[in-house]
């Protein structure tokens, strides 16, 4: 038996979307029986098998529909002979479940606000990827264990990240306004449901003027970030950002 649990854990750690296909029922002659599993990735790559041939083709097509709807489902495949083409003659039923469909938050900068934001979002659907070159910040012991830490240059992370459109959220809270602008500029070409950047209205006017002059489309960007609660401590700012992220995720704004 192949190590499907280990593969799922590998995908979970990487935050990669996948569909787990399980044979939940089989009758008659079939290539695989109850419990056989296959893991399918969005690009069609798969691991394991539910029998090859016709069953696998149906499973891959059903997985594609699961990716589109981000919902679990079942399907039944009849392996009856068609004309002159031989077949096993049995029936298989699959259960398909979406794995790692949590929204991912790419959090650029691991300073005081970011530390608080990681704590505030603990227990919510967001899977946080914290990005910063500074070891003492990105590996701070106060961070929840669920946070995925990337001690990396921002540009390197952006270039190698998985950008999944409606499941990707971006929050930019680095230590420097010029760095914020650079990160924002490099993020903009990628698909994301939410892009927010910390800063005052004056800061945003300067950065938006700079990037607009370079032909950037800033219509998706939220700056100042978060709901205006009137608070200015790192924890209060983090709460306001978390509120906006959750409202966007749940379709409330």
C-alpha positions, 0 to 999 in steps of 0.5 A: 500500500502506498503512503497516501497519508504521508503524501497528504501531509506533504501537501498540507505542509506546502498548502497545496490544493488537492482532491482525494479520491477514494473507492467507497463501494465496488460490485462485480469485477473491478480493477480496485476495491473498497479503500483504494485511493488516488490524490489529484492536483489541480494540474492533473498530476496524480498519485496512487490509482483507483484502477487505471483505464476508464475508472481513472479517466472518470476520477480525473474528470470528477476531480476537475469538477471538484476543483471548480466547485471546491466541494466534495462529491460522489460518482459512480462508474459502470464498467460494462462492455461497450460494443467490441471493447471489453470491460471488467463488467462491475461498478465502482463508486468514488467519494471525492473530497477537496484537501487544503482548500483553506484560504492562504494568507501571504503575510509579508513582514514579520514585525509587531503587527504581523505577529499580532495578526498571526495570533488573532487569526489563529483558529480561523480558516486562514493558513498563514505563510509568514515571509521575512528575511529576519530570523529573530522575527520570522521564527519568534517563539510567540508565533502560533505553531500553525504559521508556516514560516518562510525566512526568505527575500520577499521577491524570491518568495513571490516568484515561487509562491502558488497563486490560487486566485480566490483562495489567495490573500495578501497582506503587506506590513513590512518595516519600510515604505519603499519595501512595501511598494516593491512587494506590492508591485511584484504581487500585482501581476498575480491572481489574488482575492485580496491585496492589502497594505499597511500605511497612512493615506499620505503614504498611499498617495505617494505609492499609488502615484509612483505605481500608476505612473509605471502603468500598474492597476491598483484597483484591487489594493486596499490601503490603508488596510483594515477596518477603521476602529480608531485604534493604533496599537499593533494588536488593535491594528491586527484586529482591524485587519483580521476583521477585513480579511474575514469579511472578505473571505465570507463574502461580506464585503 
